[in-house]
Every structure is written in structure tokens, then in C-alpha cells.
Amino acid sequence: MAKKDYYDLLGVPRDASDDDIKKAYRKLAHQHHPDKAGGEEAKFKEINEAYQVLSHKEKRKQSDAYGHAFEGGGAPPAGGGGGFQWDFGGGANGEGFSDIFGDFFGFGGGRGARRRTNQGEDIQASLTIELEDSAFGREKEIHLKRAIACERCQGSGAEPKSETISCAHCSGTGEVRKQFRTPFGTMAQNTTCTECHGRGKVPKHKCTSCNGQGIKHATDTFTVKIPPGIETGEAFGVAGKGNAAPFGGGVGNLYISVSIAKHPAFTRHGDDLHMKTTVGISQAVFGDKAEVQTLHGAINLKIPAGIQSGTIIRVEGKGMPRRAGYGKGDLLVAVNIHTPTKLTRRQKELLEELKKEGI
């Protein structure tokens, strides 16, 4: 189940100050405390969780950037397309990007969680999308070069029908014990075996397609769904689309940071969209209806009589989807009045008459 928006839980805007967050938390905590009559323990826990994140500078920063997620949730790849770029984090055992952000994305394997041995690395990527992709939660096709399970051996690293044998390097334990000297004496540490990657077994005959690694690097093509309302700088994730680990190990996750391309007609401010439209002098004086193209189709915008240039008209519900999942923002239309530079003789005469009347 997706986590609720922390700002909504405390009833504060996203640019709320530390003092505003503290005041909101104290009020709600007092209201919902389980020891009070009518108090609600589940609600109290949610409020407390929200305050723990938003009152911590780094946690709040990470939540702002990566909290709006997720659809699901190595060896360096090369190439890409459609504004898609990537880089990598993580060690040989997959202690990578999701160890830092796994708690926010709900994939598990976050801080404090024990990860599987031989876990595939996560991939951190960036993707440029159009404003409409965010507005309508469209699907985007991704072309990503990553480590995938070898088709011939199904990721085992062994030739088909070949048996596995005990790893000689670790004597089948999957771990190698290393000793080293320190000023405090001899210390010992167990590390994952680099030959069998913690399995304790290796193929008797290596797969001829992947040379016994169980993985191959190939361009994978798949679609991802853009979370509706996502903003530039936010991220979402796709589970199981990171790098596969050797010898049939787990597959990492893909984390995509979004950048929205500049739109020719709209600028975005939070959940609201801003645009401009132009009307003639007579429309401004007498009032009229002007056709305006929104992201959701054309509408007839009511121009009130006597409108002044620069006036902003708000159209409710024609903005971006709210990230909390409730409704849409608004469309704010700035109205400019067009002053003609070329007039017919009749038009000049009429304007002269108006001028004499003091208009």
C-alpha cells in the first residue's frame, strides 16, 4: 500500500517552515493521542511518522525528491534513447541505491534490512518526459542495457543438464574467512566467496554462452508508467529492472529521476498550470468568450466586460493531478489585450469618436 503524503497528513503546504510543521504536529498529536477520549492510535502513528521525516532536514529532502513513487519497486551499461540516461551505485552484493532509498519506495532491503547474498545491483537513471506524460500518467518505452539472466543456462551459469559441485575456494560454505593484523591484535572477518558468490556450489561445466557467469549484458526494452502529477526532480521506481546477479541471484531495482521538458504553452507551479491568451479591444470592453486550449481540451473562457490587460482568470480543475491523489490543480490564464497597429479608415473614425467621448 502506498504511503500517504506527509504534508497532507500534517495539513501543511510543501513549503511549510519548521515552526509550521512543529505547530501542526503538536496540534494533531494532541487531538489524536490514544490516551485521549476519541483518540486514534493508527492516526497518531501516521502523524508521528510524518513529523519524524519532515522535521529532519535530510529525511525531508529525500522524501520531497523520492517520496512520490512507485510503480513497482552492476556492470556498467552503455547507450540509451529517448532522453533516458543512467548510472550505477552499489557493491558486489547489491548494497546500492535502494539501501538508501528503499524505505521511501517500499521495496524492502532498506537500512537495517538483511539483503540476500548475491543480490543484483540497482540502477539509478534519469528520464526526460513531456508535461502531458505527467498530466495523464502515460506509459513510456525504455531501452536499457543491463545485466539479465542468460537464456541458455537460465542464470545458473552451468551448461544445460550439467551438475553443480562444491566450491573449492570456500569448501562449500559460501564464505571465506580472512585474517588481518591490527594494533589490537589479529582480527578475522567472513566475506562472501568471490568464486561461488555465496552459493557454496559452482557448475561442473560452465555455460558456453555466458562463460559460467549466469548473466549477459543486453538491451532490454520495456514500458514504465509515469506516476500522474510527478514533477521535475522527483523519482519513481520499477522493481526487478536493475541488474541481475551472477549464478541466479536476485535482480536489482531501477530508480528513475524525472525531468519535464519545457512546454510551449504552459508553465507549471506546483499543481497549477499558467498560460497566456490574447483578446481584442472590443472583447475586453464588452466581454466575450475566448476559446482556450487546455491540456484537457478546448474550453470557452468567459471574458468579463471591462477586463484589464494582465488580469488572471482561474479555471478550476484544469491543472495537474495532485500528487496526493485527490483531484487536480487549476489553470491560471493571463489575459492580454491586443492593440491593433493597422486600422481601416472606418475603424479610425470610430476610435476618434470614442476618443471624443473620453474613452
C-alpha positions as CSV (number, residue, x, y, z in Angstrom):
1,M,0.0,0.0,0.0
2,A,1.4,3.4,-1.0
3,K,2.4,5.7,1.9
4,K,0.3,8.8,2.4
5,D,1.7,12.3,1.6
6,Y,3.4,13.5,4.8
7,Y,2.4,17.1,4.1
8,D,-1.3,16.1,3.7
9,L,-1.1,14.2,7.0
10,L,0.0,17.3,8.9
11,G,-2.2,19.6,6.8
12,V,0.7,21.9,5.8
13,P,1.9,23.1,2.4
14,R,5.1,21.7,0.9
15,D,7.0,24.9,1.6
16,A,6.0,25.0,5.2
17,S,8.6,26.2,7.7
18,D,10.0,24.1,10.5
19,D,7.9,26.1,13.0
20,D,4.7,25.5,11.0
21,I,5.4,21.8,10.8
22,K,6.0,21.6,14.6
23,K,2.8,23.5,15.4
24,A,0.8,21.3,13.1
25,Y,2.3,18.2,14.6
26,R,1.6,19.3,18.2
27,K,-2.0,20.2,17.5
28,L,-2.7,16.9,15.7
29,A,-0.8,14.7,18.1
30,H,-2.8,16.2,21.0
31,Q,-6.0,15.7,19.1
32,H,-5.4,12.0,18.1
33,H,-3.3,10.8,21.1
34,P,-4.5,7.3,22.1
35,D,-4.8,8.2,25.7
36,K,-7.4,11.0,24.9
37,A,-11.1,10.3,24.5
38,G,-11.7,9.8,20.8
39,G,-8.0,9.4,20.1
40,E,-7.0,7.1,17.3
41,E,-3.7,5.1,17.6
42,A,-3.3,4.4,13.9
43,K,-3.8,8.1,13.0
44,F,-1.4,9.1,15.8
45,K,1.3,6.8,14.4
46,E,0.9,8.2,10.9
47,I,1.2,11.8,12.2
48,N,4.3,10.9,14.2
49,E,5.9,9.2,11.2
50,A,5.2,12.3,9.1
51,Y,6.7,14.6,11.7
52,Q,9.8,12.4,12.1
53,V,10.5,12.8,8.4
54,L,9.5,16.5,7.8
55,S,11.3,17.7,10.9
56,H,14.6,16.2,9.8
57,K,16.4,18.2,7.1
58,E,17.9,15.3,5.2
59,K,14.9,13.0,5.5
60,R,12.6,15.8,4.3
61,K,14.9,16.5,1.4
62,Q,14.9,12.8,0.4
63,S,11.1,12.5,0.9
64,D,10.5,15.5,-1.3
65,A,12.6,14.1,-4.1
66,Y,11.8,10.4,-3.9
67,G,8.6,10.1,-1.8
68,H,6.3,10.2,-4.8
69,A,6.9,6.7,-6.1
70,F,6.4,3.8,-7.2
71,E,5.1,1.6,-9.8
72,G,6.9,-1.4,-8.5
73,G,9.6,-1.1,-7.0
74,G,26.5,-4.0,-12.0
75,A,28.4,-4.0,-14.9
76,P,28.1,-0.5,-16.5
77,P,25.5,-0.3,-19.3
78,A,26.0,1.9,-22.4
79,G,23.7,3.7,-24.7
80,G,20.1,4.6,-24.4
81,G,17.5,6.7,-26.1
82,G,14.5,9.0,-25.7
83,G,16.1,11.2,-23.1
84,F,16.9,8.1,-20.9
85,Q,20.3,8.1,-19.1
86,W,21.7,6.0,-16.2
87,D,24.5,5.4,-13.8
88,F,25.1,2.9,-11.1
89,G,25.5,2.5,-7.4
90,G,26.2,-0.5,-5.2
91,G,28.8,-3.0,-4.3
92,A,29.2,-6.6,-5.4
93,N,26.5,-7.7,-3.0
94,G,24.0,-5.1,-4.2
95,E,24.3,-2.7,-1.3
96,G,23.4,0.2,-3.5
97,F,20.8,2.9,-4.2
98,S,17.9,1.1,-2.7
99,D,19.7,0.7,0.6
100,I,19.5,4.5,0.9
101,F,16.0,5.0,-0.5
102,G,14.4,1.6,-0.1
103,D,12.4,2.7,2.9
104,F,10.8,5.5,0.8
105,F,10.0,3.3,-2.1
106,G,8.8,0.3,-0.2
107,F,10.9,-2.3,-1.9
108,G,12.4,-3.6,1.3
109,G,16.1,-4.0,1.6
110,G,16.5,-0.6,3.1
111,R,18.6,0.3,6.0
112,G,18.6,-2.3,8.7
113,A,17.2,-5.0,6.5
114,R,19.3,-8.0,5.7
115,R,19.7,-8.4,2.0
116,R,20.2,-11.6,0.1
117,T,23.7,-12.7,-0.8
118,N,24.4,-12.3,-4.5
119,Q,21.8,-9.6,-5.0
120,G,21.8,-7.7,-8.3
121,E,22.8,-4.1,-8.3
122,D,20.3,-1.3,-8.6
123,I,20.3,1.2,-11.4
124,Q,19.8,4.9,-11.0
125,A,18.5,6.6,-14.1
126,S,17.2,9.9,-15.4
127,L,14.3,10.3,-17.9
128,T,13.1,13.4,-19.7
129,I,9.3,13.4,-20.3
130,E,6.7,15.8,-21.7
131,L,4.3,17.7,-19.5
132,E,1.4,15.6,-20.9
133,D,3.2,12.4,-19.8
134,S,3.0,13.6,-16.2
135,A,-0.6,15.0,-16.6
136,F,-2.1,11.8,-17.8
137,G,0.2,9.2,-16.3
138,R,1.3,7.8,-19.7
139,E,3.5,4.8,-20.4
140,K,7.0,5.4,-21.8
141,E,9.1,2.8,-23.6
142,I,12.6,2.4,-22.1
143,H,15.6,1.0,-23.8
144,L,18.1,0.0,-21.2
145,K,21.3,-2.0,-21.4
146,R,21.6,-4.1,-18.2
147,A,22.7,-7.4,-16.9
148,I,20.0,-10.1,-17.5
149,A,19.8,-13.8,-16.8
150,C,21.5,-15.9,-19.5
151,E,18.8,-17.6,-21.7
152,R,20.9,-20.7,-22.3
153,C,21.5,-21.6,-18.6
154,Q,18.6,-19.7,-17.1
155,G,21.0,-17.8,-14.9
156,S,22.6,-20.8,-13.3
157,G,26.0,-20.5,-15.0
158,A,26.0,-24.2,-15.9
159,E,25.7,-25.9,-19.2
160,P,22.2,-27.5,-19.6
161,K,22.0,-30.8,-17.7
162,S,25.4,-30.1,-16.1
163,E,25.6,-30.8,-12.4
164,T,26.9,-28.4,-9.7
165,I,29.8,-29.3,-7.4
166,S,31.0,-27.9,-4.1
167,C,33.1,-24.7,-4.4
168,A,36.7,-25.5,-3.8
169,H,37.6,-21.9,-2.9
170,C,35.3,-21.8,0.2
171,S,34.8,-25.5,0.8
172,G,31.1,-25.2,0.0
173,T,30.4,-22.7,2.8
174,G,29.8,-19.7,0.6
175,E,32.1,-17.6,2.8
176,V,35.8,-17.0,3.0
177,R,37.4,-16.1,6.4
178,K,40.1,-13.5,6.2
179,Q,42.5,-12.6,9.0
180,F,44.5,-9.4,9.3
181,R,46.6,-7.8,11.9
182,T,45.7,-4.6,13.8
183,P,47.2,-2.7,16.7
184,F,44.7,-4.5,18.9
185,G,45.7,-8.0,17.7
186,T,44.7,-10.4,14.9
187,M,41.1,-9.8,13.6
188,A,39.0,-12.1,11.5
189,Q,36.2,-11.3,9.1
190,N,33.9,-13.5,6.9
191,T,33.3,-12.3,3.4
192,T,31.2,-13.7,0.6
193,C,33.1,-16.1,-1.6
194,T,34.0,-14.4,-4.9
195,E,34.0,-17.8,-6.8
196,C,30.5,-19.0,-6.0
197,H,29.1,-15.7,-4.9
198,G,27.8,-17.2,-1.6
199,R,26.1,-20.2,-3.1
200,G,28.7,-22.7,-2.0
201,K,28.4,-24.5,-5.3
202,V,29.8,-23.9,-8.8
203,P,28.9,-25.5,-12.1
204,K,30.9,-28.5,-13.1
205,H,30.7,-27.4,-16.7
206,K,30.4,-23.7,-17.4
207,C,27.7,-22.4,-19.7
208,T,29.3,-21.7,-23.1
209,S,27.1,-18.7,-23.7
210,C,27.9,-16.7,-20.6
211,N,31.2,-18.3,-19.6
212,G,29.6,-19.6,-16.4
213,Q,28.5,-16.2,-15.1
214,G,24.8,-16.7,-15.5
215,I,24.3,-13.2,-16.8
216,K,24.7,-11.4,-20.1
217,H,24.6,-7.7,-21.0
218,A,21.8,-6.9,-23.4
219,T,19.5,-4.0,-24.3
220,D,16.2,-4.6,-22.6
221,T,13.1,-2.9,-23.9
222,F,10.1,-2.4,-21.6
223,T,7.5,0.2,-20.7
224,V,7.1,2.1,-17.4
225,K,4.1,4.0,-16.2
226,I,4.7,7.6,-15.3
227,P,3.1,8.5,-11.9
228,P,0.5,11.1,-12.5
229,G,1.5,14.6,-11.3
230,I,5.2,13.8,-10.9
231,E,7.4,16.9,-11.0
232,T,11.0,17.6,-12.2
233,G,13.4,16.2,-9.6
234,E,11.1,13.6,-8.2
235,A,11.7,9.9,-8.8
236,F,9.8,6.7,-9.2
237,G,11.0,3.1,-9.3
238,V,10.4,-0.1,-11.2
239,A,11.1,-3.4,-9.2
240,G,13.2,-6.0,-10.9
241,K,14.5,-3.9,-13.7
242,G,18.0,-3.4,-12.3
243,N,21.0,-5.7,-12.9
244,A,20.7,-9.4,-12.5
245,A,23.3,-11.0,-10.2
246,P,25.5,-13.9,-11.3
247,F,24.5,-17.5,-10.7
248,G,20.8,-17.0,-10.5
249,G,20.9,-14.3,-7.8
250,G,18.4,-11.6,-7.2
251,V,17.6,-8.8,-9.6
252,G,18.1,-5.2,-8.5
253,N,15.6,-2.3,-9.0
254,L,15.5,0.6,-11.4
255,Y,15.2,4.1,-9.9
256,I,14.2,6.8,-12.4
257,S,14.6,10.6,-11.7
258,V,12.3,12.7,-13.9
259,S,12.9,15.9,-15.7
260,I,10.0,17.5,-17.6
261,A,10.7,19.3,-20.8
262,K,9.7,22.9,-21.3
263,H,6.2,23.3,-22.7
264,P,5.4,25.8,-25.4
265,A,2.1,27.0,-23.9
266,F,2.2,26.1,-20.2
267,T,4.4,26.8,-17.2
268,R,3.9,24.8,-14.0
269,H,3.8,26.0,-10.4
270,G,3.1,23.0,-8.2
271,D,-0.2,21.5,-9.2
272,D,-1.3,24.6,-11.1
273,L,-0.6,25.5,-14.7
274,H,-0.2,29.0,-16.1
275,M,-0.8,30.2,-19.6
276,K,-1.5,33.4,-21.7
277,T,-4.3,34.3,-24.1
278,T,-4.9,37.5,-26.1
279,V,-8.3,39.2,-26.8
280,G,-9.2,42.2,-28.9
281,I,-10.2,45.7,-27.6
282,S,-13.9,45.2,-28.3
283,Q,-13.8,41.8,-26.4
284,A,-12.2,43.5,-23.5
285,V,-14.7,46.3,-23.4
286,F,-17.9,44.4,-24.0
287,G,-16.9,41.0,-22.7
288,D,-16.9,37.8,-24.7
289,K,-15.9,34.2,-24.7
290,A,-12.5,33.2,-26.0
291,E,-11.5,29.7,-26.9
292,V,-8.6,28.4,-24.9
293,Q,-6.7,25.2,-25.4
294,T,-6.0,23.3,-22.1
295,L,-4.2,20.0,-21.5
296,H,-7.7,18.5,-21.3
297,G,-9.1,20.0,-24.5
298,A,-10.6,23.3,-25.7
299,I,-12.8,25.4,-23.4
300,N,-14.7,28.7,-23.8
301,L,-13.2,31.1,-21.4
302,K,-15.5,33.8,-20.2
303,I,-14.0,37.3,-20.6
304,P,-15.8,39.8,-18.3
305,A,-16.6,43.2,-19.7
306,G,-14.0,45.9,-18.8
307,I,-11.2,43.4,-18.2
308,Q,-7.8,44.9,-17.9
309,S,-4.7,43.6,-19.6
310,G,-2.7,41.3,-17.3
311,T,-5.8,40.1,-15.4
312,I,-5.6,36.4,-14.4
313,I,-8.6,34.2,-14.7
314,R,-8.6,31.0,-12.7
315,V,-10.2,27.8,-14.2
316,E,-10.6,25.2,-11.5
317,G,-9.6,21.6,-12.1
318,K,-7.7,22.1,-15.4
319,G,-4.2,21.8,-13.9
320,M,-2.0,18.9,-13.0
321,P,-3.1,15.8,-11.0
322,R,-2.5,16.4,-7.3
323,R,0.3,14.1,-6.1
324,A,-1.7,13.1,-3.0
325,G,-4.2,11.6,-5.5
326,Y,-7.2,13.9,-4.9
327,G,-8.4,16.0,-7.9
328,K,-6.4,18.4,-10.0
329,G,-4.8,21.8,-9.7
330,D,-6.1,24.9,-11.5
331,L,-5.3,26.6,-14.8
332,L,-4.5,30.3,-14.5
333,V,-4.9,32.3,-17.7
334,A,-3.3,35.7,-18.0
335,V,-5.3,37.9,-20.4
336,N,-3.5,40.3,-22.7
337,I,-5.4,42.9,-24.7
338,H,-4.2,43.3,-28.3
339,T,-3.8,46.8,-29.6
340,P,-4.1,46.9,-33.4
341,T,-1.3,48.6,-35.4
342,K,-3.1,48.7,-38.7
343,L,-6.6,50.2,-38.9
344,T,-9.1,50.8,-41.7
345,R,-10.5,54.3,-42.3
346,R,-13.8,53.3,-40.7
347,Q,-12.0,51.8,-37.6
348,K,-10.1,55.0,-37.2
349,E,-13.2,57.1,-37.4
350,L,-14.9,55.0,-34.8
351,L,-12.0,55.3,-32.5
352,E,-11.8,59.0,-33.0
353,E,-15.5,59.2,-32.0
354,L,-14.7,57.2,-28.8
355,K,-11.8,59.4,-28.1
356,K,-14.1,62.5,-28.2
357,E,-16.3,60.7,-25.7
358,G,-13.4,60.3,-23.4
359,I,-12.9,56.5,-23.9
